Amino acid sequence: MPGSLREAAAARLEFRREAKAMGWWQVDADTLADSRFVVSPYAEALACLKTLARGAAGHPGERAWLDAHLPAYRARLAADPVAGELVAAGLLRPWNADFLTPTPTGAPGVSFEEELRAVRATPADAARADVAVSLGGRLPERLRRDDLPHLAAELLAWVWRETVLPDWPRRRRVIEADIVARTAQVGQGGWASALDTLRPGTRWLGASRLQINVRDYPPRDVSGARLLFVPVVPRTGWVSWHLPQQRYALVYPCAGVLAETGSAAPPESLGRLLGPARARVLALLDTPKSTTQLVALTGQGLGSVGRHLKVLLDARLVVRRRAGRSVLYYRTAAGEVLVAAQRAG
């Protein structure tokens, strides 16, 4: 067999082997070029519901959040056991019930209630069928009812109102900071570099193939569709699609350093030394960040962040370097010693 044919046969064999071991999407260049990172309040609420249902934290900040809200969540499910069974059946299986994971529209400024309407509007028979699929084809007697969309929507509205909304400004800043970082990564290293680090099991395979997970799912051709990437703060993720409008979404957890430091306060002694706002900027620079990321993470204005950075630069506590179109700031050795000493104290 000629060398080129042997190589082609080997490639086909590897392709089949990969196809059996993972889920992947066929994505053409135009679809990838037009894809977007978007903010979805509903996705954040659903990710928080998944975290509450599992009762396991991905990092210390999430542990504190769970400790604060898990008792009330469990009390609510104790008062509504059917909703609890619906969550276990539809969100804690390898395959989510599709009606619980509506695909975002990607429209800017969309509200949680606007996104929740897709769940409320689900026909009862479609909701039952989705739950049956997630359970492998068997639907328990208690879930053979017409109000599953209503039960799901009411529980998600409670999760949003009680556990997400009070903290939504900070969560949104963390999400926006992740979008800034991912967008810069795409600009510097191309889509492959960004996709390889979205979440475990996701990577760019080449040959227009995007691996979405390591499960044995059939491949999908999403060429010509609208592809959305949706960051959430909790350590979870999923995929979804809306076939009538050819929209696909990949939900992934924000970069750990953003999710964890977004809620961390600088040492109090460092705040007394530099001022609380400036100390927060310095504490966040344990990894390189742009001015835009710092604005998103701190909630401070662009001018304020810029002034803090100038003072820190003049004091030789931080330095800056250009990376593609972005200017990144990070701590110097002196800055590292100062922060470490204050944290140790």
C-alpha positions as CSV (number, residue, x, y, z in Angstrom):
1,M,0.0,0.0,0.0
2,P,1.5,3.4,-0.9
3,G,2.5,5.6,2.0
4,S,-0.2,8.2,1.4
5,L,-2.9,5.5,1.5
6,R,-1.5,3.9,4.6
7,E,-1.5,7.3,6.3
8,A,-5.1,7.9,5.2
9,A,-6.2,4.4,6.5
10,A,-4.4,5.1,9.8
11,A,-6.2,8.5,10.1
12,R,-9.6,6.9,9.4
13,L,-8.9,4.2,12.1
14,E,-7.9,6.9,14.6
15,F,-11.0,8.9,13.7
16,R,-13.2,5.9,14.4
17,R,-11.4,5.1,17.6
18,E,-11.9,8.7,18.8
19,A,-15.5,8.8,17.7
20,K,-16.3,5.8,19.9
21,A,-14.6,7.3,22.9
22,M,-16.0,10.8,23.0
23,G,-18.5,13.3,21.9
24,W,-17.5,15.8,19.2
25,W,-18.9,18.4,16.9
26,Q,-17.9,19.1,13.3
27,V,-17.3,22.8,13.1
28,D,-16.4,24.7,9.9
29,A,-14.1,27.7,9.9
30,D,-16.9,30.2,9.3
31,T,-18.9,28.9,12.3
32,L,-15.9,29.1,14.6
33,A,-15.0,32.6,13.4
34,D,-18.5,33.8,14.1
35,S,-18.8,32.1,17.5
36,R,-19.2,34.2,20.6
37,F,-18.6,34.2,24.4
38,V,-21.8,35.3,26.1
39,V,-23.2,35.9,29.6
40,S,-26.3,33.9,30.6
41,P,-28.0,34.5,34.0
42,Y,-30.0,31.4,33.5
43,A,-26.9,29.2,33.0
44,E,-25.4,30.6,36.2
45,A,-28.6,29.7,38.1
46,L,-28.7,26.2,36.6
47,A,-25.0,25.7,37.4
48,C,-25.7,26.8,41.0
49,L,-28.7,24.4,41.2
50,K,-26.4,21.6,40.0
51,T,-23.9,22.5,42.7
52,L,-26.6,22.5,45.4
53,A,-27.9,19.2,44.2
54,R,-24.5,17.6,44.4
55,G,-23.6,19.3,47.7
56,A,-19.9,19.4,46.7
57,A,-17.7,22.5,46.4
58,G,-15.1,23.1,43.7
59,H,-13.1,25.6,45.7
60,P,-13.1,27.3,49.2
61,G,-15.2,30.2,48.0
62,E,-17.9,27.8,46.7
63,R,-17.7,25.9,50.0
64,A,-18.7,29.1,51.9
65,W,-21.6,29.7,49.4
66,L,-22.8,26.1,49.9
67,D,-22.6,26.3,53.7
68,A,-24.8,29.4,53.4
69,H,-27.5,28.1,51.1
70,L,-27.5,24.3,51.3
71,P,-29.8,24.1,54.4
72,A,-32.5,26.2,52.8
73,Y,-32.2,24.3,49.5
74,R,-32.6,21.0,51.3
75,A,-35.6,22.3,53.3
76,R,-37.3,23.4,50.1
77,L,-36.9,20.0,48.5
78,A,-38.1,18.3,51.7
79,A,-41.3,20.4,51.2
80,D,-41.5,19.5,47.5
81,P,-40.0,16.0,47.0
82,V,-41.2,15.8,43.4
83,A,-39.0,18.7,42.5
84,G,-36.1,16.9,44.2
85,E,-36.8,13.8,42.2
86,L,-36.9,15.9,39.0
87,V,-33.5,17.4,39.8
88,A,-32.0,14.0,40.5
89,A,-33.5,12.6,37.3
90,G,-32.9,15.6,35.0
91,L,-29.6,17.1,36.2
92,L,-27.5,14.5,38.0
93,R,-27.3,12.0,35.1
94,P,-24.7,11.8,32.3
95,W,-27.4,13.3,30.0
96,N,-29.3,16.3,31.2
97,A,-33.0,16.6,30.5
98,D,-32.9,18.9,27.5
99,F,-35.8,21.2,28.6
100,L,-33.8,22.1,31.7
101,T,-30.8,23.3,29.6
102,P,-32.3,25.8,27.1
103,T,-29.7,27.3,24.7
104,P,-29.0,31.0,25.3
105,T,-29.9,33.3,22.5
106,G,-26.7,35.3,22.8
107,A,-28.6,38.6,22.9
108,P,-26.9,41.2,25.1
109,G,-28.6,42.2,28.3
110,V,-31.0,39.3,28.4
111,S,-32.6,38.8,31.9
112,F,-33.0,35.6,33.9
113,E,-36.8,35.7,33.6
114,E,-36.5,36.1,29.8
115,E,-34.4,33.0,29.6
116,L,-36.6,31.1,32.1
117,R,-39.6,31.5,29.7
118,A,-38.2,28.7,27.6
119,V,-38.5,26.3,30.5
120,R,-42.0,27.5,31.4
121,A,-43.2,27.2,27.8
122,T,-42.0,23.5,27.5
123,P,-45.0,21.2,26.5
124,A,-45.7,18.7,29.3
125,D,-45.2,15.7,27.0
126,A,-41.8,17.1,25.8
127,A,-40.6,17.6,29.4
128,R,-41.6,14.0,30.3
129,A,-39.8,12.6,27.2
130,D,-36.7,14.6,28.0
131,V,-36.6,13.2,31.6
132,A,-37.2,9.7,30.3
133,V,-34.2,10.0,28.0
134,S,-32.0,11.2,30.8
135,L,-33.0,8.1,32.8
136,G,-32.4,5.7,30.0
137,G,-36.0,5.4,28.9
138,R,-37.8,4.8,32.1
139,L,-40.0,7.5,33.7
140,P,-40.9,7.0,37.4
141,E,-44.6,7.2,38.3
142,R,-44.2,10.3,40.3
143,L,-42.8,12.2,37.3
144,R,-45.6,11.2,35.0
145,R,-47.4,14.5,35.4
146,D,-48.1,17.6,33.4
147,D,-46.6,20.3,35.7
148,L,-42.9,19.3,35.4
149,P,-42.0,22.5,33.5
150,H,-43.8,24.6,36.2
151,L,-42.0,22.7,39.0
152,A,-38.6,23.2,37.4
153,A,-39.2,26.9,36.6
154,E,-40.3,27.6,40.2
155,L,-37.3,25.8,41.7
156,L,-34.9,27.6,39.3
157,A,-36.6,31.0,40.1
158,W,-36.0,30.2,43.8
159,V,-32.4,29.4,43.3
160,W,-31.9,32.6,41.3
161,R,-33.7,34.8,43.8
162,E,-32.2,33.3,47.0
163,T,-28.7,32.2,46.1
164,V,-27.6,33.9,42.9
165,L,-29.2,37.3,42.6
166,P,-27.7,38.7,45.9
167,D,-24.2,37.9,44.5
168,W,-24.9,38.5,40.8
169,P,-22.8,41.7,40.4
170,R,-19.7,39.9,41.6
171,R,-20.5,36.7,39.6
172,R,-21.1,38.8,36.5
173,R,-17.7,40.5,37.0
174,V,-16.0,37.1,37.2
175,I,-17.8,35.9,34.1
176,E,-16.9,39.0,32.2
177,A,-13.3,38.7,33.3
178,D,-13.2,35.2,32.0
179,I,-14.6,36.3,28.6
180,V,-12.0,39.0,28.4
181,A,-9.2,36.4,29.1
182,R,-10.6,33.9,26.6
183,T,-11.0,36.4,23.9
184,A,-7.4,37.6,24.4
185,Q,-6.3,33.9,24.3
186,V,-8.1,33.4,21.0
187,G,-6.4,36.6,19.6
188,Q,-3.0,35.4,20.7
189,G,-3.0,31.7,20.0
190,G,-6.1,31.0,17.9
191,W,-9.2,29.1,18.8
192,A,-7.4,25.8,19.5
193,S,-5.5,27.4,22.4
194,A,-8.7,28.7,24.0
195,L,-10.8,25.5,23.4
196,D,-8.2,23.2,24.9
197,T,-8.5,24.9,28.3
198,L,-12.2,25.4,28.6
199,R,-13.0,22.4,30.7
200,P,-11.8,18.8,31.1
201,G,-12.7,16.7,28.1
202,T,-13.0,19.7,25.7
203,R,-10.2,20.2,23.1
204,W,-9.7,21.0,19.5
205,L,-9.0,17.8,17.6
206,G,-8.1,19.3,14.3
207,A,-9.8,18.4,11.0
208,S,-12.7,20.8,12.0
209,R,-13.6,18.7,15.0
210,L,-14.3,20.1,18.5
211,Q,-14.3,17.5,21.3
212,I,-17.1,18.5,23.7
213,N,-16.7,15.7,26.3
214,V,-15.3,12.2,26.8
215,R,-18.7,10.4,26.6
216,D,-19.8,8.1,23.9
217,Y,-22.2,10.5,22.2
218,P,-22.8,10.5,18.4
219,P,-21.0,13.3,16.5
220,R,-22.9,16.4,15.3
221,D,-22.3,18.6,12.3
222,V,-22.8,22.1,13.5
223,S,-21.4,23.8,10.4
224,G,-23.4,26.9,9.6
225,A,-24.9,27.1,13.1
226,R,-24.4,29.8,15.7
227,L,-22.0,28.6,18.3
228,L,-21.9,30.1,21.8
229,F,-19.5,29.7,24.7
230,V,-21.1,30.4,28.1
231,P,-18.9,30.7,31.2
232,V,-20.4,30.1,34.7
233,V,-18.7,30.5,38.1
234,P,-19.4,27.0,39.6
235,R,-17.2,24.1,38.5
236,T,-19.6,22.5,36.1
237,G,-20.6,22.6,32.5
238,W,-22.8,21.0,29.8
239,V,-23.8,21.4,26.1
240,S,-27.1,22.3,24.6
241,W,-28.7,23.1,21.2
242,H,-31.8,24.7,19.7
243,L,-32.2,23.0,16.4
244,P,-35.0,25.1,14.9
245,Q,-32.7,28.2,15.1
246,Q,-29.4,26.2,14.7
247,R,-27.9,27.5,18.0
248,Y,-25.4,25.4,19.9
249,A,-23.9,26.3,23.3
250,L,-21.0,24.9,25.4
251,V,-21.2,25.9,29.0
252,Y,-17.9,25.8,30.9
253,P,-16.5,26.9,34.3
254,C,-14.7,30.2,34.6
255,A,-10.9,29.9,35.0
256,G,-10.2,28.7,38.5
257,V,-8.0,31.7,39.4
258,L,-10.8,34.1,38.5
259,A,-13.6,32.2,40.2
260,E,-11.6,31.7,43.4
261,T,-9.9,35.1,43.7
262,G,-13.0,37.0,42.6
263,S,-14.4,36.5,46.0
264,A,-11.2,36.7,48.0
265,A,-10.4,39.9,49.9
266,P,-6.8,41.1,50.3
267,P,-5.1,40.8,53.7
268,E,-6.5,43.5,56.0
269,S,-2.9,44.7,56.8
270,L,-2.2,45.1,53.1
271,G,-5.3,47.2,52.8
272,R,-4.1,49.5,55.7
273,L,-0.8,49.9,54.0
274,L,-1.9,50.6,50.4
275,G,-5.5,51.4,50.8
276,P,-8.2,48.7,50.3
277,A,-8.9,49.3,46.6
278,R,-5.2,49.4,45.6
279,A,-4.4,46.4,47.8
280,R,-7.2,44.4,46.0
281,V,-5.6,45.2,42.6
282,L,-2.2,44.0,43.8
283,A,-3.6,40.9,45.4
284,L,-5.4,39.9,42.1
285,L,-2.1,40.1,40.1
286,D,-0.8,36.7,41.2
287,T,-1.4,35.9,37.5
288,P,-1.0,38.4,34.7
289,K,-4.2,40.3,34.0
290,S,-5.2,43.2,31.8
291,T,-6.8,46.4,32.9
292,T,-10.1,45.3,31.6
293,Q,-10.0,42.1,33.6
294,L,-9.1,44.1,36.8
295,V,-12.0,46.4,36.2
296,A,-14.4,43.4,35.8
297,L,-13.0,41.6,38.9
298,T,-12.9,44.6,41.2
299,G,-15.9,46.6,40.1
300,Q,-13.8,49.7,40.2
301,G,-13.8,52.2,37.3
302,L,-11.2,52.1,34.5
303,G,-9.7,55.4,35.7
304,S,-9.4,54.2,39.3
305,V,-7.7,50.9,38.3
306,G,-5.4,52.8,36.0
307,R,-4.3,55.2,38.8
308,H,-3.7,52.2,41.2
309,L,-1.6,50.5,38.6
310,K,0.5,53.6,38.0
311,V,1.3,53.9,41.7
312,L,2.1,50.2,41.9
313,L,4.3,50.5,38.8
314,D,6.1,53.5,40.2
315,A,6.7,51.5,43.5
316,R,8.1,48.6,41.4
317,L,5.5,46.3,42.9
318,V,4.1,45.3,39.5
319,V,5.4,45.3,35.9
320,R,3.7,45.2,32.6
321,R,4.3,43.5,29.3
322,R,2.4,43.4,26.0
323,A,0.8,40.1,24.9
324,G,-0.7,40.5,21.4
325,R,-3.2,43.4,21.6
326,S,-3.3,43.3,25.4
327,V,-1.1,44.8,28.1
328,L,-0.8,42.5,31.1
329,Y,0.2,43.4,34.6
330,Y,1.7,41.1,37.2
331,R,3.6,41.3,40.5
332,T,7.3,41.8,40.7
333,A,9.4,39.8,43.2
334,A,9.0,42.7,45.6
335,G,5.3,42.6,45.1
336,E,5.2,38.9,45.8
337,V,7.2,39.3,49.0
338,L,4.9,42.1,50.2
339,V,1.7,40.2,49.6
340,A,3.1,36.9,51.0
341,A,4.3,38.7,54.1
342,Q,1.0,40.3,54.8
343,R,-0.9,37.1,54.2
344,A,1.4,35.3,56.6
345,G,0.9,37.9,59.2
